[in-house]
Every structure is written in C-alpha cells, then in structure tokens.
Amino acid sequence: QVQLVESGGGWVQPGGSLRLSCAASGSIASIVAMGWYRQAPGNQRELVATINAGGGRDYADSVKGRFTISRDNAKNTVHLQMNSLKPEDTAVYYCKLRGYSDYRNWDDWWGQGTQVTVSS
C-alpha cells in the first residue's frame, strides 16, 4: 500500500519561509497528481497547490505568488516552498497523492499532516 511521509513543518515568523516535503512509497503503478491541502481550526480542508503528471500546477488564490509546488519524479516526492508567510497560513498541511495501484484501479492517499504555525 502507499504511504506518504511529510516533513518540514514548524514555526516561523510572519514574512518567513518554510519548505514542506512529501515522499511517497509503496506499490504505485503511476501517479496522476500530488498536492498539498491545509486545514485551519474551525475550517474545512482546502486545496493549496497541486501538480499533475504533465507538470501542470494549480494554486489557491490566497497563495499565488507566494507558494511554489514542485516534484521529483525519481523520488516520488513533492515539495511546497512557502514564502512571505502570513499568520492566516497557519494550519495543518496534508500531502495527497492520486494514483493508480495497478492498470485499472486508482485512489487517493493522504499523509498524516504537518503543523505550520506563523506567528510573532
């Protein structure tokens, strides 16, 4: 089965930067897309950024120009570079992989989440 391991979360002051990483392992035939979602207290989980198999990227309006998603296909790893962080970016960030476990079956897999806290 697929496992996602996230790293890079922590505390940073407003205006600072963090780089999140998510490494996938297990029986993955192919990856459709990988992305990052976040959930702040009292809120629903929301899309932050995704990157698909063709390299296409999508970002939430709230992070455009500040966050950059990238991937390393050889390592089945996705990164999220977060710059100019704001207190409202504080949330638990979750990595998601959408992929095929074989030629005909696909599913979504989620990481455990990593806390990002932006405060003075």
C-alpha positions in Angstrom: 0.0 0.0 0.0 1.0 3.6 -0.4 2.5 5.7 2.4 3.2 9.4 2.4 5.7 10.9 4.8 5.7 14.7 5.3 8.4 16.9 6.7 9.4 20.5 7.0 6.6 21.9 9.1 7.2 24.1 12.1 7.0 27.6 13.5 8.1 30.7 11.6 7.7 34.5 12.0 5.5 36.4 9.5 7.3 37.1 6.3 9.5 34.0 6.8 9.7 30.8 4.7 9.3 27.1 5.1 9.7 24.2 2.7 7.5 21.2 3.0 8.4 17.8 1.5 6.3 14.7 1.0 7.8 11.4 0.0 5.6 8.6 -1.4 6.5 4.9 -1.1 4.7 1.6 -1.8 3.0 0.0 -4.7 2.3 2.8 -7.1 1.8 2.0 -10.8 1.5 5.6 -11.8 0.9 9.0 -10.2 -1.9 11.2 -11.6 -1.2 14.1 -9.3 0.2 15.2 -6.0 -0.7 18.1 -3.9 -1.0 20.0 -0.7 -4.1 20.7 1.3 -4.5 22.5 4.6 -7.0 22.7 7.4 -7.1 25.6 9.9 -9.0 25.4 13.2 -12.7 25.6 12.5 -12.3 25.4 8.7 -12.7 22.7 6.2 -9.7 21.2 4.4 -8.9 23.3 1.4 -6.6 22.9 -1.7 -3.3 24.8 -1.5 -1.5 23.6 -4.6 -1.4 20.6 -7.0 0.9 19.3 -9.7 -0.2 16.8 -12.2 1.6 14.1 -14.2 2.2 16.6 -17.1 3.7 19.2 -14.8 0.7 21.4 -14.7 0.3 23.4 -11.5 -2.7 24.9 -9.7 -2.8 27.2 -6.7 -5.3 28.6 -4.3 -5.8 32.3 -4.9 -4.7 33.0 -1.4 -1.2 31.6 -2.0 -0.5 32.6 -5.6 2.8 34.4 -5.9 4.0 33.2 -2.5 4.0 29.4 -2.7 5.6 27.1 -5.3 4.9 23.4 -5.7 7.5 21.2 -7.4 8.2 17.5 -7.8 11.0 15.0 -8.1 9.5 12.0 -10.0 12.6 9.8 -9.5 12.0 10.0 -5.7 8.1 10.2 -5.9 8.5 13.4 -3.8 6.6 16.7 -3.9 7.7 19.9 -2.3 5.9 23.1 -1.3 8.1 26.2 -1.0 6.2 28.7 1.1 7.5 32.3 1.1 6.2 35.5 2.7 4.2 33.5 5.2 1.3 35.1 6.9 -0.5 34.3 10.2 -3.5 33.1 8.2 -1.3 30.4 6.6 -1.3 28.7 10.0 -2.8 25.3 9.5 -2.2 21.6 9.4 -0.8 20.8 5.9 -1.6 17.5 4.3 0.0 15.8 1.3 -2.2 13.9 -1.1 -1.4 11.6 -3.9 -3.8 10.4 -6.6 -2.6 7.4 -8.4 -3.1 4.0 -9.9 -2.2 1.0 -7.8 -2.5 -1.1 -11.0 -3.6 -0.6 -14.5 -7.2 -0.1 -13.7 -7.6 1.0 -10.1 -7.0 4.4 -8.7 -7.3 6.0 -5.3 -6.3 9.0 -3.1 -3.8 8.6 -0.4 -3.2 11.1 2.4 -0.3 11.9 4.6 -0.6 12.4 8.4 -0.3 16.1 8.3 2.3 18.5 9.4 1.7 21.7 11.5 2.7 25.1 10.1 2.5 28.0 12.6 3.1 31.6 11.5 3.3 34.0 14.5 5.5 36.6 16.1 
